[in-house]
């Protein structure tokens, strides 16, 4: 399975990424082994994710989410609450 996810960082910014192991990736982020962006913004919290069978679908969705405005990303997060 492939996942696209949004994290809320400690400074209230949002980070989007994709992975094949969501739980391990969140642990990596929170241990400082994640993305360069999240390292100084720990801890991070998973606030949204989508799952895909195909890696290319997940990567395409990540690209689209990264181009959303902050308000659009927050609306996406709220839509799952």
Buried (B, 14 or more C-beta within 10 A) or exposed (E): EBBBBBBBBEEEEBBBBBBEEBEEBBEBBBEEEBBEBBBEBBEBEBBBBBEBEEEEBBBBBBEEBBEBEEEEBBEBBEEEE
